Amino acid sequence: MTAVVNVESCSGCGECVQVCPLDAITMQNDKASVDPEVCGDCGACVDACPTQSISIS
């Protein structure tokens, strides 16, 4: 399982990047992008996302 970003609703605020303990999230074209090889499924980004654009699946 890994974090998945809905780029349609992602506002590009970067909150998820700030809270990710594994640095698995970067910003690409002003949208969050998760590296599934690094993601540890902790859910910190899900809780931090103000637009509810991230889920774990």
Sequence and secondary structure as in RCSB ss.txt:
>XXXX:A:sequence
MTAVVNVESCSGCGECVQVCPLDAITMQNDKASVDPEVCGDCGACVDACPTQSISIS
>XXXX:A:secstr
  EEE TTT     HHHHH TT  EEEETTEEEE TTT     HHHHH TT  EEE 
